[in-house]
C-alpha cells in the first residue's frame, strides 16, 4: 500500500519551523529543511515561501494530529 513519505509545506522561515518542530515536538532534523520522527513515518519538509499567507474565505485548512 502506498504511503506518504514527505509532506511539503511552504513557510516564510524554514529554519525557524525546523527548530520549533525539533525543540518543542521532539522531531529530528534530517537536513534539507526536513524534520521527522523515524524513517518509517512521514517527514515534513519546509519550503521557502516568497509571500506571507493571505487567508481567504474559500480556503481549506489542515490540522496536524499528534498522538502522545
Secondary structure, DSSP 4 states (H G I P E B T S, - for coil): -----EEEEEES-HHHHHHHHHHTT-PEEEETTEEES-TTS-EEEEEE-SS-----TT----------
